[in-house]
Amino acid sequence: MPRPIRWLLLSLGALFIVAIAGVAAITWRSHLHEGTYYGPHTDILHIGERVVTPQSTRAVVESDPAWDEDSCYRDRPIRVRLDSGEMISIPRHDLHR
């Protein structure tokens, strides 16, 4: 095989490998930042999950009316049981895991 053709094939092979690596890197990076429109903390809170209120009070989730993992209604009322035993409803965006 002539030398120019050999270099052409090697260059095309290297370009193909770099392109595949680039696509893989972009795909991997895009999955790192997956989230909903309002951010990563708008998903469903599961019953029994520990959360913290804005006053740094610990609580346990009793119910979350969200319909799926990507529920974007940030003000939906989450019913929680405080460590004191009191049951309250608080907007989702005020709770932290």
Secondary structure as GFF3:
##gff-version 3
##sequence-region A 1 97
A	DSSP	alpha_helix	3	32	.	.	.	ID=ss1
A	DSSP	beta_strand	50	52	.	.	.	ID=ss2
A	DSSP	beta_strand	58	63	.	.	.	ID=ss3
A	DSSP	beta_strand	77	82	.	.	.	ID=ss4
A	DSSP	beta_strand	87	91	.	.	.	ID=ss5
A	DSSP	three_ten_helix	92	94	.	.	.	ID=ss6
###
